Amino acid sequence: MRRQRWLILSHAFNMDGRAASLTVTDKLRYLVQAGIEPVILSAITGEQDKRYEHHRLLPWGPSALRFDLRHLLARHLGRGIAYRVLMLLISLVLAPFMVLEKLLIGLRNQWSWALPAFVRGAWMLRRGDIDLVYSSGGAYSAHLAGWWLKRWCGAKWIVEVHDPMVFPGRAPANRDERFQARLEGLICQHADLAWWFTEGALAAAQARHPVLRERGIVVMPGAEPPLRPATYTPGPVCVLGHFGSLSDSRSLVPFIRALNHLLAHEPQWRPLLRLEVYGGAVDGPAQKLIEQHKLDDVVIPMGRLEHDPATGLSGRERVVQRMQQVDALLLMHGEGDECEQYIPSKLYDYFWARRPVLAYTHLNPQLDRLVREHQGWCAPATNTVAGAAALRELILRWQAGRLPTVTVPPISTADAVDEILSVVEVAKISGISKL
């Protein structure tokens, strides 16, 4: 019996450190174990994956083409004089077409990757050896190509929506947002199966598009277990670790406010507490608060962990090890209306670290429930007093030597794949069996 072949559309496939990439790449070995042969179409910005049939495609729109060529040339030439000269020539040639694209289409540049993905996918489907099309965000161009393959080639189409396609609390404000709203409607109406990562995102999509009904489900993406386990050893300082990117919309500000409030009432704890920030820089608003309250001895930017030649550990492996070694893990969620529809993907890595999580959350009961079920603490991001109280409880537990080593089972990528395949099988979308 021939193995099932799934065409996987993922613009960000094999892009190091990108959540949109890991959500797909981590699933592949479990799909293979289930008897599925993946065929991947992606942008050229990710690395070639030699384990599977993997086609990297250049976009056909001028702005995206310039962006991807910049990445490709930098990889092969570095960023020296040859790179700068070539990019200047490419920019001059493409500039008038980029202006025309902006005026006539007005979408974010990655939209045009859908064109070669559709053409290559249609050729594969008409060849007769693709059983199902699986489009995965974050870039919506994958879903656009998936919809075209459904409409014009009659493909079976399942959809993984990473981020809400419609911002809650306001009407779409420009052409790109209006286009995403229309594309969400097409997914809800025509996909054979679609899943969102949170209960809030699914509920919002179903409210906008009741036609979705039971074809819409929630599948939490989970994460992979650590390849290199590390041992937790308490030290003389309570060390919190924050891992991942920060921005104005997902800022350290709620924690800094809570920290300052706590230390104003418990100044003796100042030398006992440290926050290590890994990954990107501290966001601007939080950095201003740190300087204003003179907390730079407590909040320490650690930068990005890179490959270590001495140990052979990759940057990702070093991050995962450090997660297991700190006393507790800090999760920032944000303060906008969109928070009710998303959960930071880093949470699932945190659960595998087996350290308790201190989370500053906003309007997301599912996130609060997950953190508490995994022996952590939650506080509203907008309530400084509650945030300080949660931090205080954590420190008291640390002082008493009672910080938990979390025993609740983490949420794994295998769990996510098992759920997807079970629904696909029950729905008779494809002739596969359960894991």
N, C-alpha and C positions, 0 to 999 in steps of 0.2 A: 504493500500500500504506500502510495506517495506521501511524503511528509507535507504538511500544510505549509504554504509559503505566504507570509504576511509582508506586505509592503509598508514599511514604517517611514512616515514623513516627519522629520524632525530637523528644523533649521539649525538648532544649536547642538546637534549630536557631536559628542566627543570634544566639547570645548571645556578645557580644564577648569575645574572649580565652579562652573556654572550650574545652578540648581536645575535649570531647564534641561541641561544635558544629563546630569546624574539621574534624574527621574526616569529617563528612558534607558540609558546605557546600563544601569544596574538591573533592569528587568530582563535583559536579553538572555542571560544564561538560564533563567527560570523558564522563559519561553522555549528555549531549545530543549530543556529537560522535558517539557510537555509535548515534544514532538513537532514543534514549529520551527521552520527555517526562516529567519528574518532577512529581509532585503531592505537596506536602508538608503534613503535619499536625504542628503543634508547639504548645508552650505559648505564652502571650502574653508571656512574659518575654524572648523574642527579638524582634529588629526584623523588620518586615514586609519580605519580599523580593519586589520588584516584577518581577523577571526571570522568575519561575515562578508557577505556580498554588500559592499558599501560604495555608493556612487556619490561623489561630491560635485555639486553643480554651481556654476556661476549664475548670478541673477541676470535678468535681461534688461532691467531698468538702469538708467545712467547713474543715479545717485547710489544705489546699492552696489553697482558694478565698481564705482570708484572706491567705495568703502572696502569691498572685499579684495580688490587689487592692491590696495594699500597694505592690507594684512598679508597677502600672499607675497608681495615684493619684500616686505620687511622680514618675513621668515627666511627668504632665500638670499637677500642681498644685505641684510642689516639696514640700519638707518643712516648710512653714509651718503656721500655725494651722488653716487649712482642712483640710489633710491630717491633722493630729493629731486634730481633732474627728471627721472622717469615720472614721478608723481606730478610734477609741474606740467609736463607735456600731457599726461592723461587728464589732468584737471582742466587744462585749456581746451582740449578736444571735447570733453564731456559737458563743460559748463553751459553752453546754450541748450543742450538737451535736458540738463538737470532743471533749468529754469522752466522749460516747456512742461516737463513732468510735474513740477510743483504747481504750475498754473492749471493744467488740465486734469490732474489726478488728485494731488493734494494728500496722499497717504504717506505713512512713514516708509522709509526707503525699502525695508525688507519685503514689502508686498510683492515685488516683482520676481522674487525667488519662486513664487507659486507657478510662474509660467513654465520654466524648464522642468519643474517637478511634475507638473501636469503632463507635459509632452512625454517625458521619460516614463512616467507611470502609466499613461495611456498605451504606450507601445508595449510595455510589459503585460498589461491586462489583456490586450488583444492577442498577444502571443499565447495566452491561455494558461500560464503557470502561476498566477497570483490569485489567492483565494480570498483575501480580505485586505482592506486598506485601513491603517491605523495612523491617524494624525495626532501629533502631540505638540502642545504649545511649548514655551511661551510665545514665540513669534506666530502671529495668526496666519502668516502665509502658508504654513503647513495645513491649516484647516481650510483655507481657500482652495488649495490644490486638491485636498480631499473631497471638498464639495463638488468641484468640477469633475473629478473622477466618478463620483456617485451619479451626477446628473448626466454626463455625456457617455459614460462607459458602463453604467449600471453596477458599479462595484458595491460590495458590502463594505460599510464604512463605520468604524468606531472612532470615538473622539475622546481625547484626554485634555480637558481644559485646565490649564495651570492657574491662571489669574482671572478674576472677574473681567468679562469683556465689556460690561457696562458699569460705570462708576455709580455707586449708590448715592442717593441724596441730590442728584442733579441730572438735568437732561444733557445728552451728548452735545458738546460745545463746538465741534469743528467737523470737517469732513472725515477725518480719520476715526473719530469717536462714533460718528453716525454710521460709518462703514462697519465698524466692529459690532455695533448694535444689530445691524442687518445680518451680519454673518452669524451672530449668536442665534438669531431667529431661524436661519437656515439649518444650523446644527440641531436645534431643538425640534424642528419639523421633519428633517430628513435623515439624520444619523440613525443607524440601526441600534447603537448604544452610545451614550455619552456619560462621562463621569467628571465630577468636580471634586476638589480636595477637601472641601468643608461643607458642613450642613447648611451654613448661611448662604454660601454661593449657590448651592443647588436650589434651596428654597426661593431665592431671588429669581433665578432663571425660570423655575416652574411658575412663579407668580406672573412673570412677563409672558410666558409661553406655555399655557396649560396643555397644549398639544403634546408636550414632552412626555407627560405621564410616567409610566414605569420604565421607559427607556432611559430615564435619567437616574443616576445613582451617585452615592458618595464612595470614593475609594481614597483612603489616606495613603500617601505615597510610601511612607516608611523609609527605612534606611538600611544599609548593610552593616553587619557586625564588624568591629575593629579587626583588622588583619594582624595588628601588633598590639596585643593587650598590654596594659601598663598597670602598675600597682599604685594605689592611693595610700599615702603616708601623711598623717596630719603633721603640721609644722607649727612654729611659734606665731605665725600670722595667718589669719583667715583670708584665704585667697579666693576671690571670685574671678571667673574667666568669662569674657564675652568674645564670641567667635562669629565672624561674618561681617558683612558690610553695614555701615551706618549712613544715614542721610537725614535731611531735614524732616522727612516724613516718617522715618524710623530712627529716632534720635535717642541719645543717652540722657536727654534732659530730665525725664521723669525720675530716673535713678539718681542723678546728681542732686535734684531737689530733695529727694528722700534722704540721701546721704548727708547733705548739709543740715537738714532738719534734725536728723538723729544725732550727729556729732555736736550740734548746738546744745543738746540735752545730755549727751554722754561723751564729753570731750576725752575722757580717759581711754576710749576705744580707738581713737585715731591711729596710734601706732600699731594696733592689732588688726587693722583692716586694709586690704589692698584689692583693687580691681585691675586686672590685666586685660588689655584690649588687643585682640589679635585680628589680623586681616587688614582692612582699610584704616584710614585715619579716623580719629574722633571727629564727629560731625561739627560743623561750625557753631551752631547755637549751644551745644554742650560744651565745646571748648571755651566759649566766652564765659559760661557759668563756672567752669573749673577755675579759670583765671580770676573771676570775680570773688569766689569764695576761697581762693587759695587752697585748692584741693589737688594740686599737681603732684603732691607726695603720696596721695592715695590712689589716684587714677593714673595708671602707667600705660601709655601706648607701647605695644610690643612689636608692631609692624607685622609683616607677612612672613610666615614660616616657609622657607624654600627648601629645596633638596639639600640634604646634608651628606657630603661626600664621605665623611668619617664613618657614619653609620649605615649609609646607603638608603636611608629613609627618604621618601618623597615628602613634599610639602604637606600633602593631604594626610599622610601617615603620621607626620609629626604633630599636626593639628589634633588628630584623633587621640594620639597618646596624651597630649597635654590636657585634653578634655577629661581624661580619666584621672588626672593627677591633682587637679584643683579641688578645693573644698566644696565649691558649689558653682553652678553655671547660671549666667545672667542672660535672660531672654527679653529683648525689647520688641514691642509689637507695633507701636504707633499710637496716634490719637485721632486719626481721620475716620470718616464714615466707612471707608473701604475695609477697616479692620474687622468688621463683622463677617466678612466674606473670605478672609485668608488667615492661614496659620504659617508662620515662618518655617521653611523647610528644615532649618537648622535644629528645630525641636526634636526631630526624629533621630538625628545624630546624638543630641544630648541624652536621649533616653538610653542609647547604647553605652554611653560613658558610665552609667550607673551612679552618677553623682546627682544630688538633688538640684532642682531648677528653681530659681527665683525669677518670676515672670511679672513684668509690668504690662498689663493687657488692656484691651479696650473693646467692649461691646461684643465679646465672643464667648458665649457660655461653653461651647465645645472645647475651645482652647483651655479655659479655666478648668474644666472637668478633667482633661487629659493631664494637665500639670499636677493637679491634686491627686489624681489616681496614681501618679508616679511619684508620690511622696514629696512633692514640692510645694512652693508657696506662690500665691497669686495676689496681686494688688492692682486696683484700677490705676492706669497711667495718669489719670487726671486728679488723683487724690493723694497729695503729698503726705498727709498724716498716715493714711493707710499704707502707703509705700514704705514709710519709715518704720511702721510697726512690723511689717513683714520682714524687713531687713534686721530689725532688732531681735525678732524671734529666731532668725537664722543664726545670728551671732551668739545668742544665749545657748542654743543647741550646740554650737561649735565649742564654746567654752566648757560645756559640761561633757564634751566628748561623745555627744549623742547625734551627730549628723548621720543620717542613714546612708548605708550603701543600698541603693535602690534594688529591690527584689522583684518588682512588678515586671513582667515580660515586656521588652520593647516591641515596637511595631516594625515589622521587617518588610523589605521589598518582596520577599517570597509571599508574605500575607497578601500584599496588594495584587500580585500576579494571580495568586490562587483565587481571589475574589473576582477579578476580571474574567478569568477563564471559566469560572463557574457560571457567571451570568451569560457569557457568550454561548456556552454549551446549552444552558437551559433555554435560551432564546432561539436556539437553532440557527445562529448567525453563521457558524462555521462548523464543520464536522470534526471538532476536536473533542477530546475527553478531559475530564478534570485532572488536576495534578494529583 
